[in-house]
Amino acid sequence: MTPPWLRAVAGGVEISVKLQPRASRNEIGEALGHELKIKVTAPPVDSAANEALIELLADALDCPRGAVQLVRGHTSRHKTVRVAGLTVAEVARRLAL
């Protein structure tokens, strides 16, 4: 069964994220309804939190930084991130949630 925060799109997957900036550490948390909670230590200024989110997901998914792209929610805590070149099953397995 596909997690509700993960959906297949042409060429990859999209992940619905609720981002918490200025956390004590960078971590991928549990699913909160239709979103995956992710915490980053970066502040929400000058896109620092967005960059930290992209780097954290690229590391966790073991994919190139260029394959991870923020597509919605640049100034919101609620974001949509697109990961190119991976399937829903691969993302779910690599995040192991």
DSSP file (Angstrom, degrees, kcal/mol; ACC not computed):
  #  RESIDUE AA STRUCTURE BP1 BP2  ACC     N-H-->O    O-->H-N    N-H-->O    O-->H-N    TCO  KAPPA ALPHA  PHI   PSI    X-CA   Y-CA   Z-CA
    1    1 A M              0   0    0      0, 0.0     0, 0.0     0, 0.0     0, 0.0   0.000 360.0 360.0 360.0 136.8    0.0    0.0    0.0
    2    2 A T        -     0   0    0      1,-0.1    87,-0.0     2,-0.0     5,-0.0  -0.607 360.0-114.9 -79.4 131.7    1.3    3.5   -0.9
    3    3 A P    >   -     0   0    0      0, 0.0     3,-1.6     0, 0.0    -1,-0.1  -0.368  24.0-121.7 -61.4 146.9    1.7    5.9    2.0
    4    4 A P  T 3  S+     0   0    0      0, 0.0    30,-0.1     0, 0.0    -2,-0.0   0.701 110.2  57.6 -66.7 -18.2   -0.7    8.9    1.6
    5    5 A W  T 3  S+     0   0    0     28,-0.2    11,-2.7    30,-0.1     2,-0.4   0.402 100.4  68.5 -89.9   2.4    2.2   11.4    1.6
    6    6 A L  E <   +A   15   0A   0     -3,-1.6     2,-0.3     9,-0.2     9,-0.2  -0.977  58.7 170.2-127.0 130.9    3.8    9.8   -1.4
    7    7 A R  E     -A   14   0A   0      7,-2.3     7,-2.9    -2,-0.4     2,-0.3  -1.000  31.3-116.8-144.6 146.5    2.5    9.7   -5.0
    8    8 A A  E     +A   13   0A   0     -2,-0.3     2,-0.3     5,-0.2     5,-0.3  -0.556  34.6 172.5 -78.9 137.9    3.8    8.7   -8.4
    9    9 A V  E >   -A   12   0A   0      3,-2.3     3,-2.0    -2,-0.3     2,-0.2  -0.864  48.9 -64.8-133.7 170.2    4.1   11.3  -11.1
   10   10 A A  T 3  S+     0   0    0     -2,-0.3     3,-0.1     1,-0.3     0, 0.0  -0.400 122.2   3.9 -59.8 121.0    5.7   11.2  -14.6
   11   11 A G  T 3  S-     0   0    0     -2,-0.2    74,-2.8     1,-0.2     2,-0.3   0.484 135.4 -16.0  85.2   3.8    9.4   10.5  -14.2
   12   12 A G  E <  S-AB   9  84A   0     -3,-2.0    -3,-2.3    72,-0.3     2,-0.3  -0.940  82.0 -64.2 169.6-145.8    9.4   10.1  -10.4
   13   13 A V  E     -AB   8  83A   0     70,-2.2    70,-2.9    -2,-0.3     2,-0.4  -0.931  26.1-136.8-137.6 160.1    7.5   10.7   -7.2
   14   14 A E  E     -AB   7  82A   0     -7,-2.9    -7,-2.3    -2,-0.3     2,-0.5  -0.971  14.4-158.1-119.2 138.7    6.2   13.6   -5.2
   15   15 A I  E     -AB   6  81A   0     66,-3.0    66,-2.5    -2,-0.4     2,-0.5  -0.966  11.0-142.2-117.5 126.2    6.4   13.8   -1.4
   16   16 A S  E     - B   0  80A   0    -11,-2.7    20,-2.5    -2,-0.5     2,-0.4  -0.790  30.1-171.8 -87.4 126.4    4.1   15.9    0.7
   17   17 A V  E     -cB  36  79A   0     62,-3.0    62,-3.1    -2,-0.5     2,-0.6  -0.933  29.7-157.0-126.8 140.3    6.1   17.4    3.6
   18   18 A K  E     -cB  37  78A   0     18,-2.2    20,-2.3    -2,-0.4     2,-0.4  -0.976  30.3-154.5-109.0 114.2    5.4   19.4    6.7
   19   19 A L  E     -c   38   0A   0     58,-3.0    20,-0.2    -2,-0.6    18,-0.1  -0.731  14.1-163.8 -97.2 134.5    8.7   21.1    7.4
   20   20 A Q  E     -c   39   0A   0     18,-2.5    20,-2.3    -2,-0.4     3,-0.4  -0.917  15.3-162.3-114.7 103.2    9.8   22.3   10.9
   21   21 A P        +     0   0    0      0, 0.0    20,-0.2     0, 0.0    21,-0.1  -0.328  68.0  33.1 -77.8 167.3   12.7   24.7   10.7
   22   22 A R  S    S+     0   0    0     20,-2.1    19,-0.3     1,-0.1    20,-0.1   0.822  81.9 156.6  56.7  36.9   15.0   25.6   13.6
   23   23 A A        -     0   0    0     17,-2.8    -1,-0.1    -3,-0.4     3,-0.1  -0.348  57.7-109.0 -81.9 170.5   14.8   22.1   15.1
   24   24 A S  S    S+     0   0    0      1,-0.2     2,-0.3    -2,-0.1    17,-0.1   0.744  96.9   1.8 -74.6 -22.2   17.4   20.7   17.3
   25   25 A R  S    S-     0   0    0     15,-0.1     2,-0.5     2,-0.1    -1,-0.2  -0.986  80.4 -96.5-157.0 161.5   18.6   18.2   14.6
   26   26 A N        +     0   0    0     -2,-0.3     2,-0.3    14,-0.1    14,-0.2  -0.711  59.1 144.7 -81.2 125.3   17.9   17.2   11.0
   27   27 A E  E     -D   39   0A   0     12,-2.4    12,-3.1    -2,-0.5     2,-0.6  -0.988  50.2-125.7-160.6 153.0   15.6   14.2   10.9
   28   28 A I  E     -D   38   0A   0     -2,-0.3    10,-0.2    10,-0.2     9,-0.0  -0.909  40.4-171.0 -99.9 119.0   12.8   12.6    8.9
   29   29 A G  E     -     0   0A   0      8,-3.0     2,-0.1    -2,-0.6    -1,-0.1   0.099  27.1 -59.1 -94.6-155.2   10.0   11.9   11.3
   30   30 A E  E     -     0   0A   0      1,-0.1     7,-2.1     6,-0.1     2,-0.3  -0.340  58.3 -88.4 -87.5 168.0    6.7   10.1   11.1
   31   31 A A  E     -D   36   0A   0      5,-0.2     2,-0.6    66,-0.2     5,-0.3  -0.601  31.1-160.4 -77.1 135.9    3.8   10.6    8.8
   32   32 A L  E >   -D   35   0A   0      3,-3.5     3,-1.1    -2,-0.3     2,-0.5  -0.841  60.3 -66.4-116.2  90.1    1.2   13.1   10.0
   33   33 A G  T 3  S-     0   0    0     -2,-0.6   -28,-0.2     1,-0.2    -2,-0.0  -0.541 121.0  -6.6  67.1-115.5   -1.9   12.3    8.0
   34   34 A H  T 3  S+     0   0    0     -2,-0.5     2,-0.3   -30,-0.1    -1,-0.2   0.163 127.2  70.7 -99.6  17.7   -1.1   13.1    4.4
   35   35 A E  E <  S- D   0  32A   0     -3,-1.1    -3,-3.5   -20,-0.1     2,-0.5  -0.959  72.6-131.3-134.4 152.5    2.3   14.7    5.1
   36   36 A L  E     -cD  17  31A   0    -20,-2.5   -18,-2.2    -2,-0.3     2,-0.5  -0.902  28.3-131.8-100.0 125.1    5.7   13.5    6.1
   37   37 A K  E     +c   18   0A   0     -7,-2.1    -8,-3.0    -2,-0.5     2,-0.4  -0.664  28.8 179.5 -83.5 126.5    7.1   15.5    9.0
   38   38 A I  E     -cD  19  28A   0    -20,-2.3   -18,-2.5    -2,-0.5     2,-0.4  -0.992  11.6-156.9-128.4 134.4   10.7   16.6    8.4
   39   39 A K  E     -cD  20  27A   0    -12,-3.1   -12,-2.4    -2,-0.4     2,-0.3  -0.908  11.4-179.8-112.6 137.7   12.8   18.7   10.8
   40   40 A V        -     0   0    0    -20,-2.3   -17,-2.8    -2,-0.4   -14,-0.1  -0.969  29.8-138.4-133.0 151.4   15.8   20.8    9.9
   41   41 A T  S    S+     0   0    0     -2,-0.3     8,-0.1   -19,-0.3    -1,-0.1   0.675  73.7 102.6 -80.5 -17.7   18.1   22.9   12.0
   42   42 A A  S    S-     0   0    0      6,-0.2   -20,-2.1     7,-0.1   -19,-0.2  -0.315  75.8-115.3 -68.3 147.7   18.3   25.7    9.4
   43   43 A P        -     0   0    0      0, 0.0     2,-1.2     0, 0.0     6,-0.9  -0.428  27.0-109.2 -78.5 159.6   16.2   28.9    9.9
   44   44 A P  S    S+     0   0    0      0, 0.0     2,-0.4     0, 0.0     3,-0.1  -0.213  82.9 106.8 -84.9  48.2   13.4   29.8    7.5
   45   45 A V  S >  S+     0   0    0     -2,-1.2     3,-2.3     1,-0.1     4,-0.2  -0.954  80.5   2.9-126.2 147.0   15.2   32.7    6.0
   46   46 A D  T 3  S-     0   0    0     -2,-0.4    -1,-0.1     1,-0.3     0, 0.0   0.811 122.6 -68.6  51.3  36.1   16.8   33.1    2.6
   47   47 A S  T 3> S+     0   0    0     -3,-0.1     4,-2.3    27,-0.1    -1,-0.3   0.648  99.0 134.5  61.7  17.7   15.6   29.6    1.6
   48   48 A A  H <> S+     0   0    0     -3,-2.3     4,-2.3     1,-0.2    -6,-0.2   0.911  71.7  47.3 -63.4 -42.8   18.0   28.0    4.1
   49   49 A A  H  > S+     0   0    0     -6,-0.9     4,-2.2     2,-0.2    -1,-0.2   0.885 111.3  51.7 -67.0 -38.0   15.4   25.6    5.4
   50   50 A N  H  > S+     0   0    0      2,-0.2     4,-2.3     1,-0.2    -2,-0.2   0.919 110.9  47.5 -63.6 -43.6   14.4   24.7    1.9
   51   51 A E  H  X S+     0   0    0     -4,-2.3     4,-2.5     1,-0.2    -2,-0.2   0.905 111.4  50.8 -64.3 -41.2   18.0   23.9    0.9
   52   52 A A  H  X S+     0   0    0     -4,-2.3     4,-2.5     1,-0.2    -1,-0.2   0.889 109.6  51.6 -63.5 -38.6   18.4   21.9    4.1
   53   53 A L  H  X S+     0   0    0     -4,-2.2     4,-2.5     2,-0.2     5,-0.2   0.934 110.8  47.1 -61.3 -47.9   15.3   19.9    3.3
   54   54 A I  H  X S+     0   0    0     -4,-2.3     4,-2.4     1,-0.2    -2,-0.2   0.912 113.9  47.3 -63.3 -43.7   16.5   19.1   -0.3
   55   55 A E  H  X S+     0   0    0     -4,-2.5     4,-2.3     2,-0.2    -1,-0.2   0.906 111.7  50.7 -65.1 -41.1   19.9   18.0    1.0
   56   56 A L  H  X S+     0   0    0     -4,-2.5     4,-2.6    -5,-0.2    -2,-0.2   0.924 113.1  45.2 -63.0 -44.9   18.5   15.9    3.7
   57   57 A L  H  X S+     0   0    0     -4,-2.5     4,-2.5     2,-0.2    -2,-0.2   0.901 111.1  52.8 -66.8 -40.2   16.1   14.1    1.3
   58   58 A A  H  X>S+     0   0    0     -4,-2.4     5,-2.1    -5,-0.2     4,-0.6   0.916 113.5  44.1 -61.5 -42.3   18.9   13.6   -1.3
   59   59 A D  H ><5S+     0   0    0     -4,-2.3     3,-0.7     2,-0.2    -2,-0.2   0.934 114.8  48.1 -65.9 -46.4   21.1   12.0    1.4
   60   60 A A  H 3<5S+     0   0    0     -4,-2.6    -2,-0.2     1,-0.2    -1,-0.2   0.849 117.2  41.9 -64.9 -34.4   18.3    9.9    2.8
   61   61 A L  H 3<5S-     0   0    0     -4,-2.5    -1,-0.2    -5,-0.2    -2,-0.2   0.493 104.7-129.9 -91.2  -3.9   17.2    8.7   -0.6
   62   62 A D  T <<5 +     0   0    0     -3,-0.7    -3,-0.2    -4,-0.6    -4,-0.1   0.934  64.8 125.4  53.7  51.8   20.8    8.2   -1.9
   63   63 A C      < -     0   0    0     -5,-2.1    -1,-0.2    -6,-0.1    -2,-0.1  -0.896  68.8 -79.2-132.9 162.9   20.1   10.1   -5.0
   64   64 A P    >   -     0   0    0      0, 0.0     3,-1.7     0, 0.0     4,-0.4  -0.289  36.8-121.0 -63.3 148.3   21.8   13.2   -6.6
   65   65 A R  G >  S+     0   0    0      1,-0.3     3,-1.3     2,-0.2    -7,-0.1   0.845 112.8  60.5 -56.5 -36.3   21.0   16.6   -5.2
   66   66 A G  G 3  S+     0   0    0      1,-0.2    -1,-0.3     3,-0.0    18,-0.0   0.648  93.8  63.8 -69.0 -15.7   19.7   17.6   -8.7
   67   67 A A  G <  S+     0   0    0     -3,-1.7    17,-2.7    16,-0.1     2,-0.5   0.615  91.7  74.6 -82.7 -12.4   17.1   14.9   -8.7
   68   68 A V  E <   +E   83   0A   0     -3,-1.3     2,-0.4    -4,-0.4    15,-0.2  -0.897  62.9 172.8-106.7 125.3   15.3   16.5   -5.7
   69   69 A Q  E     -E   82   0A   0     13,-2.7    13,-3.3    -2,-0.5     2,-0.6  -0.996  32.7-131.5-138.3 133.2   13.3   19.6   -6.5
   70   70 A L  E     +E   81   0A   0     -2,-0.4    11,-0.2    11,-0.2     3,-0.1  -0.742  31.1 169.6 -80.9 119.5   10.9   21.8   -4.4
   71   71 A V  E     +     0   0A   0      9,-2.5     2,-0.3    -2,-0.6    10,-0.2   0.639  59.5  19.5-109.0 -17.6    7.8   22.3   -6.6
   72   72 A R  E    S+E   80   0A   0      8,-1.4     8,-2.3     1,-0.1    -1,-0.3  -0.990 104.8  36.6-153.7 142.7    5.3   23.8   -4.2
   73   73 A G    >   +     0   0    0     -2,-0.3     3,-1.2     6,-0.2    -1,-0.1   0.825  50.4 161.6  91.2  34.5    5.4   25.7   -0.8
   74   74 A H  T 3  S+     0   0    0      1,-0.3   -24,-0.1    -3,-0.1   -27,-0.1   0.814  85.3  26.4 -57.7 -32.2    8.5   27.8   -1.1
   75   75 A T  T 3  S+     0   0    0      3,-0.1     2,-0.3   -25,-0.0    -1,-0.3   0.217 113.5  79.5-115.7  13.8    7.3   30.1    1.7
   76   76 A S  S <  S-     0   0    0     -3,-1.2   -57,-0.1     2,-0.2    -4,-0.0  -0.765  77.1-128.0-117.2 161.7    5.1   27.7    3.6
   77   77 A R  S    S+     0   0    0     -2,-0.3   -58,-3.0   -59,-0.1     2,-0.7   0.729  98.1  76.1 -76.0 -23.1    5.7   24.8    6.1
   78   78 A H  E    S+B   18   0A   0    -60,-0.2     2,-0.3   -62,-0.0   -60,-0.2  -0.815  71.2 168.8 -94.1 115.7    3.6   22.6    3.8
   79   79 A K  E     -B   17   0A   0    -62,-3.1   -62,-3.0    -2,-0.7     2,-0.4  -0.835  33.7-143.3-129.5 159.6    5.7   21.6    0.8
   80   80 A T  E     -BE  16  72A   0     -8,-2.3    -9,-2.5    -2,-0.3    -8,-1.4  -0.995  19.7-168.2-123.5 125.7    5.7   19.3   -2.2
   81   81 A V  E     -BE  15  70A   0    -66,-2.5   -66,-3.0    -2,-0.4     2,-0.5  -0.944   8.4-150.1-116.2 131.7    9.0   17.8   -3.2
   82   82 A R  E     -BE  14  69A   0    -13,-3.3   -13,-2.7    -2,-0.4     2,-0.5  -0.870   6.2-164.4-102.6 133.3    9.6   16.0   -6.5
   83   83 A V  E >   -BE  13  68A   0    -70,-2.9   -70,-2.2    -2,-0.5     3,-0.6  -0.969  13.7-148.1-117.5 116.4   12.2   13.2   -6.7
   84   84 A A  E 3  S+B   12   0A   0    -17,-2.7   -72,-0.3    -2,-0.5     3,-0.1  -0.575  71.6  19.3 -85.8 144.5   13.1   12.3  -10.3
   85   85 A G  T 3  S+     0   0    0    -74,-2.8     2,-0.3    -2,-0.2    -1,-0.2   0.484  98.4  99.5  84.6   4.1   14.2    8.8  -11.3
   86   86 A L    <   -     0   0    0     -3,-0.6    -1,-0.2   -75,-0.2     2,-0.2  -0.881  61.5-133.2-121.2 155.5   12.8    6.8   -8.3
   87   87 A T     >  -     0   0    0     -2,-0.3     4,-2.3    -3,-0.1     5,-0.2  -0.563  30.2-107.2 -97.8 168.0    9.6    4.8   -7.9
   88   88 A V  H  > S+     0   0    0      1,-0.2     4,-2.6     2,-0.2     5,-0.2   0.915 121.3  51.5 -58.9 -43.8    7.1    4.9   -5.0
   89   89 A A  H  > S+     0   0    0      1,-0.2     4,-2.3     2,-0.2    -1,-0.2   0.897 109.4  49.8 -62.6 -41.4    8.4    1.6   -3.8
   90   90 A E  H  > S+     0   0    0      2,-0.2     4,-2.7     1,-0.2    -1,-0.2   0.915 112.2  47.1 -64.7 -43.0   12.0    2.7   -3.9
   91   91 A V  H  X S+     0   0    0     -4,-2.3     4,-2.3     2,-0.2     5,-0.3   0.936 112.9  48.6 -64.6 -46.0   11.3    5.9   -1.9
   92   92 A A  H  X>S+     0   0    0     -4,-2.6     4,-1.3     1,-0.2     5,-0.7   0.897 114.8  46.2 -61.0 -40.6    9.2    4.0    0.7
   93   93 A R  H  <5S+     0   0    0     -4,-2.3    -2,-0.2    -5,-0.2    -1,-0.2   0.918 112.9  48.4 -68.9 -43.6   12.0    1.4    1.1
   94   94 A R  H  <5S+     0   0    0     -4,-2.7    -2,-0.2     1,-0.2    -1,-0.2   0.834 115.9  43.1 -69.1 -31.9   14.8    4.0    1.3
   95   95 A L  H  <5S-     0   0    0     -4,-2.3    -1,-0.2    -5,-0.2    -2,-0.2   0.713  93.4-157.8 -83.3 -20.6   13.0    6.1    3.9
   96   96 A A  T  <5       0   0    0     -4,-1.3    -3,-0.2    -5,-0.3    -4,-0.1   0.882 360.0 360.0  46.0  55.1   12.0    2.8    5.7
   97   97 A L      <       0   0    0     -5,-0.7   -66,-0.2   -67,-0.0    -1,-0.1   0.404 360.0 360.0-103.2 360.0    9.0    4.4    7.5
